Amino acid sequence: MNRVAEALNIKYPFIQGPMSWLTNAEFTAAVSNAGGLGILGPNAGQTSITNDATETAERMRTEIKKVKALTNKPFGVTLIGGNGGPTSEFTLKVLNVVIEEKVPVAFVNSVGASLDGTFGIEPALLKPLKDNNIKIVVRSWQPSIADAKAAEAQGADVYVATGFDEGGTLPSYELGSFSIIPMIADSVDIPVCLSGGISDSRTVNAAFALGAEGVFVGSRLIPTIENPAAQNVKELIVHSTAEDLQLFRVAPAYYRSLPTKLRDQLVINDKTQNMETAYELNGKLMNGTSGMRIGMLDGDLENGYISVGTGISTIHEITSVAEVIAQLMADYKL
Ligand SMILES: Cc1cc2nc3c(=O)[nH]c(=O)nc-3n(C[C@H](O)[C@H](O)[C@H](O)COP(=O)(O)O)c2cc1C
């Protein structure tokens, strides 16, 4: 049996990448009901930010309860790593909710190797997750051989290797999906999934041919009926190709976006300023993660940005999550 499917108790080795603001119970449950692993991401089900850690965790509890009402299949919740510093109060409170609500899978989004020498899963998360028999999927912002080995030694169930093709916060290593997956898959014994550019059955087949035992998919799932993204954003993605994307610097490395007024300014700053100034100016303009909400959830193509990966060229219609998963996994033998 496929090791990712076996470890996570799912039908297909297909994991939905959490996307800030762009997950909610309906979307995540749809992925799990279709045989993949749905994961609630940061700000799941929300339209506004809260700076209160308890409120953040309780909002997540509400969303978890909704998922449980919509599916009896496994699903996951995102735990954001501490960015090299201590694990945040927000993450620790969400961790407690994950344990109390008996969520089957924790998706640990750690910093990874390159920024400060921290590898793998933070100790403050690892022990409680292990003690409660919660499966651990690790995806680091800076995937590396050392990080994958550390996660394996700590007892991670699945490691996700992310290539530069992905949407969202880009890894600073700048290794494309085709290069990173055999490198990581050859260095560890635990199963590795490929994240970045998975958008049709060809890319799924290529991932498996290159050593992946599962796929981890974000952008392809945005133009679906169940995803909370704004309708004009879904339509923009369907009518765009990778040629419409432009890259710009912002800490910790890069983002890319489809055309918006804000995107054009972010690109100008990148082209005309030195790295530190571009990071600073663009960080302010992107408004934390709120720029993503403004662009992708509210559909404001002036003041927000539309972050997607380079695999979007083959997306031609808005369909259900179940149809996307069936199409992508068409050649996968159960
Ligand atoms: C709009 C958007 C927001 C994202 N936000 C997050 C996030 O909050 N946490 C995270 O771990 N990954 C995030 N990601 C990355 C995805 O989980 C996944 O790794 C990525 O989308 C895979 O590449 P793909 O878009 O080419 O499928 C985001 C991706 C997108 C497109």
Ligand as a Chemical Component Dictionary entry (heavy atoms), coordinates in Angstrom:
data_LIG
# 
_chem_comp.id                   LIG 
_chem_comp.type                 NON-POLYMER 
_chem_comp.pdbx_formal_charge   0 
_chem_comp.three_letter_code    LIG 
# 
loop_
_chem_comp_atom.comp_id 
_chem_comp_atom.atom_id 
_chem_comp_atom.alt_atom_id 
_chem_comp_atom.type_symbol 
_chem_comp_atom.charge 
_chem_comp_atom.model_Cartn_x 
_chem_comp_atom.model_Cartn_y 
_chem_comp_atom.model_Cartn_z 
_chem_comp_atom.pdbx_ordinal 
LIG C1  C1  C 0 -2.641 31.654 -1.647 1  
LIG C2  C2  C 0 -1.738 30.693 -0.933 2  
LIG C3  C3  C 0 -1.571 30.799 0.430  3  
LIG C4  C4  C 0 -0.752 29.888 1.115  4  
LIG N1  N1  N 0 -0.640 29.975 2.478  5  
LIG C5  C5  C 0 0.064  29.030 3.141  6  
LIG C6  C6  C 0 0.099  29.008 4.566  7  
LIG O1  O1  O 0 -0.510 29.844 5.234  8  
LIG N2  N2  N 0 0.823  28.028 5.190  9  
LIG C7  C7  C 0 1.497  27.075 4.465  10 
LIG O2  O2  O 0 2.133  26.199 5.045  11 
LIG N3  N3  N 0 1.487  27.075 3.125  12 
LIG C8  C8  C 0 0.785  28.011 2.450  13 
LIG N4  N4  N 0 0.742  27.978 1.081  14 
LIG C9  C9  C 0 1.479  26.933 0.368  15 
LIG C10 C10 C 0 0.598  25.710 0.105  16 
LIG O3  O3  O 0 0.277  25.045 1.310  17 
LIG C11 C11 C 0 1.312  24.716 -0.830 18 
LIG O4  O4  O 0 2.559  24.369 -0.293 19 
LIG C12 C12 C 0 1.497  25.291 -2.205 20 
LIG O5  O5  O 0 0.331  25.938 -2.640 21 
LIG C13 C13 C 0 1.876  24.186 -3.183 22 
LIG O6  O6  O 0 2.203  24.685 -4.429 23 
LIG P1  P1  P 0 1.110  24.880 -5.583 24 
LIG O7  O7  O 0 0.406  26.149 -5.240 25 
LIG O8  O8  O 0 1.919  24.985 -6.828 26 
LIG O9  O9  O 0 0.208  23.685 -5.551 27 
LIG C14 C14 C 0 -0.058 28.884 0.392  28 
LIG C15 C15 C 0 -0.231 28.805 -0.993 29 
LIG C16 C16 C 0 -1.062 29.687 -1.664 30 
LIG C17 C17 C 0 -1.249 29.536 -3.156 31 
# 
loop_
_chem_comp_bond.comp_id 
_chem_comp_bond.atom_id_1 
_chem_comp_bond.atom_id_2 
_chem_comp_bond.value_order 
_chem_comp_bond.pdbx_ordinal 
LIG C1  C2  SING 1  
LIG C2  C3  SING 2  
LIG C2  C16 DOUB 3  
LIG C3  C4  DOUB 4  
LIG C4  N1  SING 5  
LIG C4  C14 SING 6  
LIG N1  C5  DOUB 7  
LIG C5  C6  SING 8  
LIG C5  C8  SING 9  
LIG C6  O1  DOUB 10 
LIG C6  N2  SING 11 
LIG N2  C7  SING 12 
LIG C7  O2  DOUB 13 
LIG C7  N3  SING 14 
LIG N3  C8  DOUB 15 
LIG C8  N4  SING 16 
LIG N4  C9  SING 17 
LIG N4  C14 SING 18 
LIG C9  C10 SING 19 
LIG C10 O3  SING 20 
LIG C10 C11 SING 21 
LIG C11 O4  SING 22 
LIG C11 C12 SING 23 
LIG C12 O5  SING 24 
LIG C12 C13 SING 25 
LIG C13 O6  SING 26 
LIG O6  P1  SING 27 
LIG P1  O7  DOUB 28 
LIG P1  O8  SING 29 
LIG P1  O9  SING 30 
LIG C14 C15 DOUB 31 
LIG C15 C16 SING 32 
LIG C16 C17 SING 33 
# 
